[in-house]
Amino acid sequence: MRECKEETGLDVEVIGLVGVFSTPDHVIVYMHGDCVDEVRQPINICLRARVVGGDIEPEPDEAADVRWVDPSQLDDYRVHPALRERISHGLTSQDPFVS
C-alpha cells in the first residue's frame, strides 16, 4: 500500500493475491557509472487492490508518469514480457499464480 501511494498517489486496499512470480530470464542490472553495482533476479508478489482514495500524483523520484490504461491498449506500450505475464494473469484469472 505504501509503494502504491508513493508511485501513484493513490490509496489502495489489498483484496487478493494475483500471484508469486519469478522468471529466470528477467534479470535487473543496476549500474553505478560504467560499473555493475548489483544484479538481481526478482521474485514478485503481485497483489490485487482497489482504489479507496487519493489522486494520481506520483512522487517525482518514484515514477515519471502514471495513468490508467485500458487493457485493450496494453500492446501499445513497451512492457517487459515478465511484467506483461503478471498483468495478463491479473486481468484473466482470479486464481493465484505461483511460478
Residue pairs with C-beta under 8 A, 6 or more apart in sequence:
1 11
1 12
1 13
1 14
1 49
4 10
4 11
4 12
4 49
5 11
5 12
5 54
6 58
6 59
6 62
7 58
7 59
7 62
7 63
7 66
8 54
8 56
8 58
8 63
8 66
9 54
9 55
9 56
9 57
9 58
9 59
9 66
10 51
10 53
10 54
10 55
10 56
11 51
11 52
11 53
11 54
12 49
12 50
12 51
12 52
13 49
13 50
13 52
14 47
14 48
14 49
15 48
15 49
15 50
16 47
16 48
16 94
16 96
17 45
17 46
17 47
17 48
17 96
18 46
18 47
18 48
18 86
18 89
18 90
18 96
18 97
19 45
19 46
19 86
19 89
19 90
19 96
19 97
19 98
19 99
20 43
20 44
20 45
20 46
20 96
20 97
20 98
20 99
21 43
21 44
21 46
21 82
21 85
21 86
21 97
21 99
22 41
22 42
22 43
22 44
22 99
23 41
23 82
23 85
23 99
24 41
25 82
26 41
26 42
26 80
26 81
26 82
26 83
27 39
27 40
27 41
28 39
28 40
28 41
28 42
29 36
29 38
29 39
30 36
30 37
30 38
30 39
30 40
31 37
44 86
46 86
46 89
46 90
48 90
56 66
56 67
58 64
58 65
58 66
69 77
71 91
74 84
74 87
79 87
89 97
